[in-house]
Amino acid sequence: MQSFFIILVFLSGYLAIVAEQKIRINKAAIALITGTLAWTVFILFSSTKETIVASIGNHMADISGILFFLIGAMTIVELIDSHDGFDIIPAVIRTRNKRRLLWIISLITFFLSAILDNLTTTIVMVSITRKLIPDERDRWFFAGMIIIAANAGGCWSPMGDVSTTMLWIGNQITAFNIILKLILPSLVCLLVPLTLATFMIKPGIVGHVKKTNSNSNEVSRFEKTLVFFAGMFVLLFVPFFKTLTHLPPFIAMLLALGLMWCLTEIVHRNKQEKERGPLSVVHALRKIDSPTILFFLGILLCISALQSSGILINWAGYLVMHIPNQSLTLMLIGMLSSIVDNVPLVAAVQGMFPLTLYPTDHFFWEFLAYATGTGGSILIIGSAAGVAAMGMEQIPFFWFFKRITLLALSGFLSGALVYILMF
């Protein structure tokens, strides 16, 4: 009975989020109600209330880390943007041809995601498309390909996706081996939909973006360049700091934000408050998309309730027990990650199968990293990258489903086939 009502709450909330444009209620409000109701149902039907309260605290430790990471990354990106720093990249990208630009943006996203992570890369690249593409629908299409590229690029690197990082920390995979085994399938996962998308997008020239709220009069070329490269450096610094110290990624992101805060305060210390205000971290914090962060909080709360109640483990167990083909099982888990977050799915699978059954660098763990990392691209709410892009560009769920889902699915299946044939 408990599981039934929790699943009912989850499905009702999920359908309401999908129908956001029809019911005209912000998805963040729906997600918050869904997440809190899921935990409410869980505790009302349980006799061990103290255990559940403690479980909420444990989950909030992980959730808050993700949210602080997101806040830090968004603020740094907004800070670079307020200094017109992203003007540097459009200036380097000379082409105005839509199809060439789609390839350039997608490939940059793919490799940058492996160095940073898929979430930060998506935030950066979506911000760059705003500097390059004036038409909203074209930006949505580019954002869809950025999501596919970011998730494909993140899964073959131990620092590119949270689920891959979890497997790395859990000793299910090793860094060099996961790069060696997954880089080709991941590249195919991008190239197949990218090739198809080339024929879907109308050929033509991208128009020029009109400058709005530009700070060109207040920001010198030196300041613009300094903040851009400093921002990119601290974002690149995050995974190295995490690897060096083994601290959670949000610690490194908060350190990066603090460093950028100090830098911009020093650079603009001699300016008047009217000039300095729009260029400050305080102003950037006001500009970040708070509803997206609250939406993310609600979704993660709901998923954590599904995990703590054992529903996710039961779903994964059912797949494994009733589908004898290992590859098909992992592909279904990957597609399931487009509906629910890949982090609890990977955590559930890690708990179900010990290293004595599947040792380090086994086919099972590598394919799990690929499937859960790239499967999230199939639906826009299936990955952190998708949620971030959805919030930044206000992409409707059904628009993504009609235009991008089949592209993402074709890439997911193609990359999976390549990996199966290889190993």
N, C-alpha and C positions, 0 to 999 in steps of 0.2 A: 504493500500500500504506500509506504514511504517513497519508494523508487518511482512508483506510478505518478504521484503528485509532483515530484521534483522534475521528472521528464515532461509532465504536462506544463509546468511553469516555464521550462526551458524552451519547449516547442512554441508555446504561445508568445513568449518574448521574441523568439527568433522570427516568427511570422510577422509580428508587429514591426520589427526592425526592417524586414524585407519590404513591408508595405508602408514605409515611412512617408513616401510621397503622396500616398492615398489618404492616410489618416491624419497627416499634417501634425504629427507629434515628433519632436526631436528624438533621434535614436539614442542620444545620451540618457534622456529621461527614462526611456523604455529599458535600456540596459541596466541602469541603476535599480529600477524596480524589479527586474528579472533576477539580478544577482542577489539582492537582499531577500526577496521572497523565497528563492531557492534555499538559502541558509535557514530562513524562518521555518519552512516546511520540514527541513532536515532535523532541526532541533525539537520541534513540536512532536514529532513522531519517534523521538529517541528518549531513552531513559538515562543515558549517560551524558547529561547536558554539560558537565564540566569538561569532559573530553572534547566535545564539539567546540566549546568556546576556546579551548587551547588550540584546537586545529585551525580555527579562524585566525588566531594570532600567528601561527606558523605560516599559513598561506599569505597573510598580509605582509609578512616579512619579504617574501618573494615578489608579491605583487607591487609593493611600494618600491622595490628595487627597479622593477621594469618601468614604473611610472616616473621615478626620479631620472632614470636614464633618458626617457622620452622627453621630459621637461628640459633637461640639460641640452640634449641634442637640438631640440626645437629652438631653444633660446640662442644657442650659438649660431644656428642657421639664420635666425631673424636678425642677429647682430651683424653678421656678414652682409645680409640683405640691406639693412639700414645704412650701411656704408657703401652701397652699390658695388659690393665686392664681386658678386656673381656676374657683373658686366665683363669681367676679365675672360671668362670661359666663352660666352657668345662671341667675344672679339676674336678669340682663337679659332672658333668654329666658323669657317668662312662660308660654307655652303648654305644656301637658302632653299635648296631643293628638299621637299618634304621627305622623299624616300631615302635619300642619302642621310638626311638629318636623323631619321628614325634609326638607321643602322648605327650611326655614330653614337647617339645617345644610349642605345641599348647595349652596345659593346662596352662603352665606358662604365655603365652601370654594372654590368656583369663582373668585370675585373675589380672595380672599386669596392663592390660588395664583399668580395673575398678578403680584402685588406681591412676594411672597416667592419661593417655588418649590414645586413639587408635593410634594417630599419633606418639607420643613419643615412645610408646611401640613397634610399628612396626619398627621404626628406630633402637631401641636397639636390638630387637630380630633378625632382618635381619643382623645386625652387628655380632651378636653371631653366626649365622649360617655360616658366613664366616670363623669363627674360627674352625668350626666343620666339614664342608662339602666341600671337594675340587671340586667335580663335579658340573659344572655350571647348568646343567639341573635338577639335584637333588635339588640344592639351589633354583631354580625357583619354583619347586613344593612345597618345604618347605615355601617359601615366599608367595605362593598362600594361603596355609593353615594359615600362620601368619596373612594375611589380613582378612580372615574369622574369625579367633579367636579374633583378635583385635577389629573388628567392633561388633562382638557378645558380647564381654566382655565390650565394652564401652557403649552400649545402656542401660544397666540396672543400671548404676551408674550415678548420676547427674553430675559427673565430668569426666566421661569417654568418652563422645562424645559431640561435639559442639551443635548438635540439641537437645540432652537431656538437656544440660545445659540451652539452650534457653527456653525450656519449664519449667524448674525449676525456672529460673529467672522471667519468665512471670506468675508464680503462677498457671500454668496449671497442674503441678504435684508437689508432695512433695517428699523429699529425701527418707524417710523410705519406703513409699508406692511403689515408682517405683522400689526399690531394691526387695521388697517383691513380687511384681507382675510379674516382668520381669526376675528374675534370672533363673527360671526354663525354660521358653521358649528360653531364650538366650543360656542356656547350651545345650538344644536340638539342637538349630541352629548350634552349633559347633559339637556336638557328632555325628549327622547323617552324615555330609560330612566327618568327621574324620574317622568314621568307614568304609565308602566307600573308602576313600583314602588309608586306610590300605591295602586293597586288590588291589588297583591300582599300588601302589609303589612296585617295585621289591624287594623281600626279599634279604637281604645281609648285609654286614658289611660296614660301612662308612670308607673310607680311611683316612689317616692322612693328614692334611693340611700342605703344605710346608711353612716354615717361609720365609716371604719376607719383606724387609725393617724393620726388627725387631730392636727395640731399647734396647734389653736385656742388652747390654754392658753399656748403659748409665743409665738405670732405675734399681734401686734396688728393691728387693721384697717389702720392706716397702713402697717405693714410688708408686709402682704399686698398692698395696692394698689400700693405702691412697686415691689415685686419683679415683680408682674404687668406693669405698664406699662413698667418698665425692660426686662423680658425681651422684650416685644413690640416695643419700640423698637429694641433691638439686632438682633432678627431682621429688622425692616424695614430696618435700616441696612446689612445684608449686601449686597443687590444694588446699593445706591447706592455703597458702597465699592468693589465690584468694577467698576462702570461708571466710577467716577472714577479709579481707580488702574490698572485693567486687570490686577490681580493675580488669581490663581485664587480662586474663592469660598471655599475652605477657610481661606485666610488671614484673610478677613473674619470667618468664623465663629469662628476661634480668638481673634481680637481681641475679638469679642462675648463669648465665654466668659470671657476674662480680665477684661473690664470687669464682668461679672456677679459674678465671683469676688471682685473688690475691693469691689464694692458690698455684697455680703452679709457679707463680713468686717468692714466698717466698721459696718454696721447692728447686727450682733450682737456687737461686740467687748467689750461690758460684761457679757455673759451668762456664766453658768457653762458649763463644757465639756459637761455633761450636756444642757443646753438648746440650746447652740450646735451640737453635733454633727449632729443630724438635719437641720439647716437649712443645712449647708455643702455646697460643691461636692464635697468629698471624699466625702461620703455619697451625693450624687447620682450620682457616677461609679460607685459600687458598685451602684447600683440600675439603671443602664442595661442593656439587654438585650444582653449580650456575645455569646451564641450567634447572634443576628441579624446582628451585625457580622461574625462569622466566616463565616456563611452567605453574606453579601454578598461577602466576600473570595474564597471558593471559586468562586462563580458568575462573578465578574469575571475571575478567573484562567483559568477554562475558556474564557470568551468571548475573552479576549485571545489564547489559544492558537489558537482557531479563526480569529481575525483574522490573526495572524502567519503561520500556515500557508497563508493564501490561500483557505481554504475559504469564508469569508463573501463575499469578492470574487467567487469563482466562482459562488456561489449567486445573488448579485445580478446578475452578468453573464448568467447563464442566464435569469433572469426577463426581463431587458431584451431579450435577443436573440430569445427564443422567444415573447414575448407582445407583439405590435405595438402594442396599445392602451396609451398612456402612463398614463392614469388607472388602468386595471386593474392595470398593473405596480406603481404606487405603492401601491395599495390592498393588493396581495399583500405588498409589503414591510412595510406597516403591520401586517398581520396576523402576519407573521413576527416582528415586534418583540414580540409577546406570548409568544414562545417564547425568543428570545434578546434581549439588551439592545439598546435602540435606538441607543445611542451608537456601537458599532462598525458597526452597519448604516449609520448616517448618514455616519460617517467613510469607509466603503467607497464609498458612492455619491458623496461629495464627491471622492474620488480618481479615480473613473471618468469623471466628466463635468466638463470644464473650463468656466470662465465664458464662454469663446468660443463654446461650444455652447449653453449655457443661461445667459444674462446675469443680472445681479442683479435680483431681484424677478420672475423668470420663474415662470410657473404651476408648473413642475416643482419648484422649490425650496419654494414656499409649500405645495404639496400634500404634499410630502415631510415638511415640518414638522408638518402636521396629522396625516398618516397614522401616522408613527412616534411622535408624541406621544400620540395617543389610542388607537392600536392596542394599546399595552401594557396597557390596562385589561381586555382580553378574558380573560387568564389572570392569576391573582394574582401569579405570579412574573415577569410580563412588564414590570414597571416598578419603579423604586425605591420609589414610593409603595405599591405592592402588597406588596413585600417587607417594608417597614417595618410596615404594618398587620398583615400576617401574623404577624410576630414579636411585636408588641405585644399582639395579641388571641388569638394561637394559633389562627388560622382554618385549618381543614383545606382542602387543595387541592380535594378533590372537592366539599365543601360549596359553595365559591365557584363551582366549575364548574357545579354544578346550579342555583344560585340567582341568580348574578350574570352569568355569561358571556354568556348570550343578551341580557340587558339592555345590557351593554357593547357587544356586537356590533350591536344595533339602533341605538344611539347613534352608533357609528362609521360605519355605512353611511348613516344619515340625514344626518349632518354632511357626509360625503363627497359625497353627492348634491347637497346645497345648494351646496357650493363649486363643483362641476362645472357646475351650472345657472347660477351667478352669473358664472363666469369661463371 
